[in-house]
Amino acid sequence: MNESARPATKTVDLTRVPNFIGGAFVEGGGTTFENRFPATDEVVSVVTEASSDDVDRAVSAARKALKGPWGRMSIPERVALLRKLADGINARFDEFLKAEIRDTGKPVSLASHIDIPRGAANFNVFADQILTVSTETFEMPTPDGAGALNYALRLPRGVIGVICPWNLPLLLMTWKVAPALACGNTVVVKPSEETPSTATLLGEVMNEVGIPEGVYNVVHGFGPGSTGEFLTRHPDVDAITFTGETVTGEAIMGAAAKGVRPVSLELGGKNPAIVFDTADLDKTIEGLGRSCFANTGQVCLGTERVYVQRGIFDRVAEALAEKARAYAFGDPFSKATSMGPTISRVHQKKVLSYYEKARAEGATVLAGGGAPEVDGFEKGYWVQPTVWTGLPESSAVITDEIFGPCAHLTPFDSEEEGVALANDSPYGLATSIWTQDLSQAHRVAKQIEVGITWVNCWFLRDLRTPFGGSKSSGVGREGGVHSLEFYTELRNVCVKL
Ligand SMILES: O=C(O)C(=O)/C=C/C=C/O
């Protein structure tokens, strides 16, 4: 037991979700709001919203922690605690799993293989990374012949504001918190109001493993006029990292400008897939089936535009439609369920509104197009996996980020046309290219204006690689050493010898 570890607090009551400030669970001074299970629309918890004073207390606790034991810890000491955090999440795997499913409605098959394992693994990934990071040194000649030595120090930025999304709540939160802590920062986390539970539960694990109070804080609430705005506008927050919609990202970037705070923004996307007639069709359909429909299409890296070379268009379209029809709705806690509901009634209505738009514009609906009837879960926020074709590229269904399990297929003839279609978007987050002509794969990959390109695969993640979006899909890169670049500041020291 780490000598600084505090005895495990009683298991936090996630039916009335508190904030976590300075190592203690506290009711928020704001209002309370309901958290509903997306598969049944039942209220599963009440969340206590943080007030502006609560956010201020969290930022102060984070600032104070920088000057306490945490700020004096060596990298190996921090690394040991990060590894304990990974172990601590895994030791309470089922609690995190249940909390994540109740908040999101995502199937247990998905949350148990992606969300919770990666939520824990991120701490080990950046424990490894911080141990190997180096800085630079330069020797320079000087007129007196004695020379000078320049070396860089890598220092924590300080208090980091972390605003994370509802689609992969634990994974995308620790994707930011792990490197932030590895680099010696402290954090104030605002989870999405849709998914408050796992970030709160992590507070208990922080105490269990001995992370000093104030290093990790959680404040619940909303965006404008609420916790998100209080946090991003707080003058004592040194940097902000955010994953979510582009419009919110623009607002955060504006808030960060005052005080000149750096931001790392992974934002929206309208990700294309380009399928050439040399593609391996089985692998392509397996990959597209996941990239279009996984997590009920609620993945920032997911595909909503599929461009298929004309000669194989019909075969790809029918095979993808068949994939869409094969999904099984049902109890998210059942292993038989392969597709859960969307995150909320509001989001369900947004997705279904695009289904109506497509129909009204005369789309050919190859699969889905509505909301399924799910026995026993009639009140859930369900939508069908949907495949369209036949719409013009100007259709809102093809230009807007829907963030649902839906994709529009468009045929193309030449490679140049395929590239032009894929690039015709203000977004630039991710793409997948399907071809067995590797010269073509490399040639096309260099031309697609995105941050992440997969060739003959999707969501294959080496966590050391730069991860982030181009154009309206974001600013900055996280992952591997790129996270350390964001969560530290370099100071050059020049010593006259
Ligand atoms: O895999 C990751 O590290 C990651 O960041 C995934 C992002 C998915 C966004 O919806």
The ligand as an SDF file (V2000), in Angstrom:
LIG
                    3D

 10  9  0  0  0  0  0  0  0  0999 V2000
   -8.4730    5.6030  -29.6970 O   0  0  0  0  0  0  0  0  0  0  0  0
   -8.2660    6.7000  -29.1940 C   0  0  0  0  0  0  0  0  0  0  0  0
   -7.2600    6.9640  -28.4970 O   0  0  0  0  0  0  0  0  0  0  0  0
   -9.1930    7.7860  -29.4150 C   0  0  0  0  0  0  0  0  0  0  0  0
   -8.8490    8.9010  -29.0810 O   0  0  0  0  0  0  0  0  0  0  0  0
  -10.4810    7.5090  -29.9620 C   0  0  0  0  0  0  0  0  0  0  0  0
  -11.3030    8.5360  -30.2900 C   0  0  0  0  0  0  0  0  0  0  0  0
  -12.6360    8.2940  -30.6750 C   0  0  0  0  0  0  0  0  0  0  0  0
  -13.4550    9.3420  -30.8040 C   0  0  0  0  0  0  0  0  0  0  0  0
  -14.7590    9.2130  -30.9670 O   0  0  0  0  0  0  0  0  0  0  0  0
  1  2  2  0
  2  3  1  0
  2  4  1  0
  4  5  2  0
  4  6  1  0
  6  7  2  0
  7  8  1  0
  8  9  2  0
  9 10  1  0
M  END
$$$$
